[in-house]
Structures are given as C-alpha cells and as structure tokens.
Amino acid sequence: MKRAISQLVWLLMLLTTNVLADQGQTVIVMSLRSPAYEQVAQLLTENMQSYQRRVETVTLEKWSAEALGGAENYIAIGGQATQSVLERAPGKLLLSVMITRSAYQVMQARHGHFSAIYVDQSPQRVMALAKVLLPEKKNIGLLAGNKENSVEPSYQQAAIQLGIRAESAFIAREDVAATAINQLLEDSEGIVALPDALVMQSNTAKWLLYMAYQQNVPVIGFSQAYVKAGALAAVYSSPDDLSRQANEWLTGYFQKNIPMRGRGSYPKYYDVAINRWVAKSMLLDVPDSDEILRRIDQQSPRGQQ
C-alpha cells in the first residue's frame, strides 16, 4: 500500500514537472534597476507565476543571451532593454513596456513589428487635458524637439480635432532651447511640452518652467515629475497602470490564446497630476481630479486613443 502511494506521489510530481516545462520560460529584461522598473517586473512576475509560467528577471547589464537563450518570449522594460532584446534574441516574441512612442517607431522600422505599451500618453488625451484646464485660452503653444523626428504632427492633428489653435516651436539643439521657448511664450497663453528627447532634457525643463511662470503662462507637462517641478498638470500612467494593461495582454496570450497585438499602444489606464499651488498663483479655476478625468474621457474616449 505504501509503495503504491509512493508511486502515485512520484507520478503526480512527474506530471506537474512536465506541465511546468510545457509552459516554457519568460525572461524579463530591465534597462536598469529603478523603483519603477522593478515594480513593473514584480507585478508581471506575480501574474505569470499564478498560471505556472517560469519567469526570470535580469538587468540589461547582467543579461546573457546565451544563458537565457532557451526562453520562448521576452518582456523588455525600458527602451535600452527593448533594443537589446531585438538585437540579441531576434525572432522571439517580445512585449516592450515603458518605451516612448518615438523610440518604438525607430526600432520597429529597423527590426519589424513587436508589441509595446508606450510610457507616453496619446496626443488626443494630452490636448484634451489642455482644453479642459485652459478653456478660455485661445493660443496654445507646442514645445517640440528636433523637427525631423518630433511627435509634433500628431499633436497638431489632435489640436485640430479638438478645435484648439496651436502654434509650434522646435528645439534644434539644447543650447538654443531658451530662444525657442522665449519665442513660443510671446504668442502663447498656455504651453504643452511634448515628450521629445530635447524637451525632456532637465535644462530645457528648467528654462521652460521658470520662463513660463515668470510670464504667468501655464504649462501642461508629460509626467508627475514635471508637475512637481512647476507644470500646471499632466496625464500619466503609473507602474501599476502599465502593469495592469500588460498583464491583461499576457493573460490573454498565455491563458486564452489571444494573439499579441504586434504593434505599439498608448496606455489604457491613466491618472492626472495637478499642481494646485501653480493653479492658485495663476488664478486658474481647476476642477477636482475625478471631474478632469471624466471630461478628458468625454473628449478623448479610451477606445480611440
């Protein structure tokens, strides 16, 4: 009897092992160790382990394509990790998280289509925020980076769709940022800072926020950090938001055989950050966050973003 029970236990263990092996391995590659990247990696790992996926998490610095070459699929967190996986594990299923749309477009042109969830928000959503908070402002300025690879055209299109008049200024080099900002401020009652590389530079942000505040011109940023530094507001997606969307895709793929999208997508879940001190000092009547989110969704439905 004991022998029969032992054989049964052994058989069950063998079957379990085979099931786990059949499930394959997923490797999460982080561009670097940061609280946001690690939070996303942890949430994705917990979800996949709940349905018996084997998950390995590494930083780009310590990743060995040879050691982890047997992985069936990869999740890259950040732009550098995405680029590395595309180069070192070509042809593997890849989901990229926390990558900018502009970086995705460059990589997609070089390596072909892959699935991604952008870290930046849709132009429609950002311009809807500007319209909600600055309804009386007639002229909105768009501060963009290098004209050749800027996201500015999509923001101009969104502005037109929402009935917003927008003028653009481009920063060709970091050392001429102040000049471009000053010219834009002369004709703008509000400014939207676009998620272009040169606009993201810390020196550019400092010049923009300082000069705009001096001239009482509100700035719509693209992150919580920008708002804390002096922008009026921003729509953003937290690590929890991005992980939630990524886990929906992963669960659909691994559990329900729903194909990955094979393209980039803006965040589905988001929140809004408001600098109430800036709003008060500029005498702006800003609704509460829930009302702002409701109005944004009215003007920019999530399914169309």
C-alpha positions in Angstrom: 0.0 0.0 0.0 2.7 2.4 1.0 4.6 1.5 -2.2 1.5 2.2 -4.3 1.1 5.6 -2.6 4.7 6.5 -3.2 4.4 5.6 -6.8 1.3 7.7 -7.1 3.0 10.7 -5.5 6.0 10.3 -7.8 3.7 10.1 -10.8 1.9 13.3 -9.8 5.2 15.1 -9.3 6.4 13.9 -12.7 3.2 15.2 -14.4 3.4 18.5 -12.6 7.0 18.9 -13.8 6.0 18.1 -17.3 3.2 20.7 -17.2 5.6 23.4 -16.0 8.1 22.5 -18.6 5.5 22.8 -21.3 4.5 26.2 -20.1 8.0 27.5 -21.2 10.0 30.4 -19.8 9.6 34.1 -20.0 12.6 36.4 -19.4 12.0 40.0 -18.1 14.9 42.3 -19.1 15.1 45.7 -17.3 17.1 48.5 -18.8 18.4 49.3 -15.3 17.5 48.9 -11.7 15.0 51.6 -10.7 11.9 51.5 -8.4 9.5 51.9 -11.3 11.1 49.2 -13.5 11.4 46.8 -10.5 7.7 47.4 -9.6 6.6 46.6 -13.1 8.8 43.5 -13.2 7.4 42.2 -9.8 3.8 42.7 -10.8 4.2 41.0 -14.2 6.1 38.1 -12.5 3.4 37.6 -9.9 0.7 37.4 -12.5 2.5 34.9 -14.8 3.5 32.7 -11.9 -0.1 32.4 -10.9 -0.7 30.3 -14.0 2.6 28.4 -13.8 4.9 30.5 -16.1 8.6 30.2 -15.3 9.9 33.8 -15.1 13.5 35.0 -14.9 14.2 38.7 -14.3 17.5 40.3 -15.1 19.0 43.7 -15.7 20.5 44.6 -19.1 23.9 44.7 -17.5 23.7 41.1 -16.3 21.7 39.6 -19.1 23.4 36.8 -21.1 21.6 35.8 -24.2 23.5 32.5 -24.2 22.5 31.6 -20.7 18.8 32.6 -21.2 18.6 31.7 -24.9 16.0 29.0 -24.3 13.3 31.5 -23.4 10.2 31.4 -25.6 9.4 35.0 -25.1 10.7 38.2 -23.6 9.4 41.3 -21.8 11.6 44.3 -22.0 11.2 47.2 -19.6 12.5 50.4 -21.0 14.0 51.5 -24.3 17.5 50.1 -23.9 16.3 46.7 -22.9 13.9 46.6 -25.8 16.7 47.5 -28.3 19.0 44.8 -26.7 16.3 42.0 -26.9 15.6 42.9 -30.6 19.3 42.6 -31.4 20.2 39.6 -29.2 17.1 37.5 -29.4 15.7 38.2 -32.9 12.5 36.4 -33.8 11.4 35.8 -30.3 8.0 37.0 -29.0 8.6 40.4 -27.4 6.4 42.7 -25.3 8.0 46.1 -24.5 6.8 48.2 -21.6 7.7 51.8 -20.6 9.1 52.8 -24.0 8.3 56.1 -25.7 6.4 56.1 -29.0 9.2 57.8 -30.8 11.7 55.1 -29.7 9.3 52.4 -30.7 8.9 53.8 -34.2 12.6 53.9 -34.7 13.1 50.3 -33.5 10.1 49.0 -35.4 11.4 50.4 -38.6 14.7 48.6 -38.1 13.6 45.3 -36.6 9.9 44.8 -37.7 6.7 44.8 -35.7 6.6 43.9 -32.0 4.1 44.5 -29.2 4.6 47.5 -26.9 2.8 49.7 -24.3 4.1 53.3 -24.5 5.0 55.2 -21.4 3.8 58.5 -23.0 0.1 59.4 -23.4 -1.8 59.8 -26.6 -1.8 63.3 -28.2 -5.6 63.3 -28.0 -5.6 62.7 -24.3 -2.9 65.4 -23.6 -4.6 68.0 -25.8 -8.0 67.1 -24.2 -6.4 67.9 -20.8 -5.2 71.3 -22.1 -8.7 72.1 -23.3 -10.3 71.0 -20.0 -7.9 73.2 -17.9 -7.5 76.1 -20.2 -10.9 76.5 -21.9 -10.5 80.3 -22.3 -7.0 80.3 -23.7 -7.1 81.0 -27.5 -3.5 80.3 -28.4 -1.7 77.1 -27.2 2.0 76.6 -27.9 3.6 73.2 -28.5 7.2 72.9 -27.5 8.8 70.2 -29.5 12.3 68.8 -30.1 14.1 68.3 -33.4 11.6 68.8 -36.3 12.8 65.7 -38.2 11.8 63.1 -35.6 9.3 65.0 -33.5 5.9 63.8 -32.4 4.6 67.3 -33.1 2.5 66.4 -36.2 0.2 64.1 -34.2 -0.3 66.8 -31.5 -1.2 69.3 -34.2 -3.7 66.8 -35.6 -5.2 66.3 -32.1 -5.5 70.0 -31.6 -7.4 70.5 -34.8 -9.8 67.7 -33.9 -10.5 69.4 -30.6 -10.8 72.8 -32.1 -7.6 74.1 -30.4 -5.4 76.7 -32.2 -1.8 75.5 -31.7 1.5 77.1 -32.7 4.7 75.0 -32.5 8.3 75.8 -31.7 11.1 73.4 -32.3 14.4 72.9 -30.3 17.1 72.0 -32.8 19.8 71.8 -30.1 19.8 72.0 -26.3 21.9 75.2 -26.4 19.2 77.1 -28.3 16.3 75.9 -26.1 15.9 79.2 -24.2 15.5 81.1 -27.5 12.8 78.7 -28.8 10.9 78.9 -25.5 11.0 82.7 -25.4 9.7 82.9 -28.9 6.9 80.5 -28.1 5.9 82.4 -25.0 5.5 85.6 -26.9 2.4 84.3 -28.7 1.1 81.6 -26.3 -1.4 81.7 -23.5 -0.6 78.1 -22.5 2.2 75.6 -23.5 2.1 71.9 -23.9 5.6 70.3 -23.5 5.9 67.3 -25.9 7.7 64.1 -25.0 10.5 64.7 -27.4 14.1 63.9 -26.3 15.3 67.5 -26.3 12.2 68.7 -24.4 12.8 66.0 -21.8 16.3 67.4 -21.0 16.5 68.7 -17.5 17.9 72.1 -18.6 15.1 72.6 -21.1 12.6 71.8 -18.4 14.1 74.3 -16.1 14.2 77.1 -18.7 10.6 76.4 -19.7 9.1 76.2 -16.3 11.0 79.3 -15.0 10.2 81.5 -18.0 6.6 80.4 -18.3 5.9 81.0 -14.6 7.5 84.5 -14.8 5.1 85.3 -17.7 2.1 83.7 -16.0 1.8 81.1 -18.8 0.6 77.6 -17.6 2.5 74.5 -18.8 1.0 71.1 -19.5 3.7 68.5 -18.9 4.1 64.8 -19.5 4.9 63.3 -16.1 4.4 63.6 -12.4 7.9 64.9 -12.0 7.2 67.7 -14.5 4.2 68.8 -12.4 6.2 68.7 -9.2 8.8 70.9 -10.8 6.2 73.6 -11.7 4.0 72.5 -14.6 0.3 73.0 -14.1 -0.8 69.4 -14.9 0.0 66.2 -16.7 -1.7 63.0 -17.6 0.5 60.0 -16.7 0.4 56.2 -16.2 1.9 54.7 -13.1 3.8 51.4 -12.9 0.6 49.9 -11.6 -1.3 51.2 -14.6 1.2 49.9 -17.1 1.5 46.5 -15.4 -2.3 46.1 -15.3 -2.5 46.6 -19.1 0.5 44.4 -19.8 -0.9 41.6 -17.6 -4.2 41.7 -19.4 -2.3 41.1 -22.7 -0.1 38.4 -21.2 -3.1 36.6 -19.6 -5.0 36.7 -22.9 -2.0 35.3 -24.7 -1.0 32.5 -22.3 -4.4 31.6 -21.0 -6.8 32.3 -23.8 -4.6 32.0 -26.9 -5.3 35.6 -27.9 -2.5 36.8 -30.2 -0.3 39.6 -29.1 -1.1 42.9 -30.9 2.2 43.1 -32.7 2.2 46.9 -32.5 2.5 49.8 -30.1 -0.3 51.0 -27.9 -0.9 54.0 -25.7 -1.6 53.3 -22.0 -5.2 52.2 -21.3 -5.2 53.3 -17.7 -4.0 56.7 -16.5 -4.4 59.4 -14.0 -3.9 63.2 -13.8 -1.5 65.2 -11.6 -2.3 68.8 -10.7 -0.1 71.4 -9.2 -2.7 73.2 -7.1 -0.2 75.8 -5.9 0.6 76.8 -9.5 -3.1 76.9 -10.4 -3.8 79.2 -7.4 -0.9 81.5 -8.2 -2.1 81.8 -11.8 -5.7 82.4 -10.7 -6.9 79.3 -12.6 -10.2 77.5 -11.6 -9.2 73.9 -11.8 -11.8 71.1 -11.2 -11.1 68.1 -9.0 -9.2 65.2 -10.5 -12.2 63.0 -11.0 -14.0 65.7 -12.9 -11.0 66.3 -15.1 -10.7 62.6 -15.9 -14.4 62.5 -16.8 -14.1 65.4 -19.2 -10.9 64.0 -20.8 -12.7 60.7 -21.5 -15.6 62.6 -23.0 -13.4 64.4 -25.5 -10.9 61.5 -26.0 -12.6 58.1 -25.5 -10.2 55.5 -24.3 -11.0 53.1 -27.1 -10.0 55.8 -29.6 -6.7 56.7 -28.0 
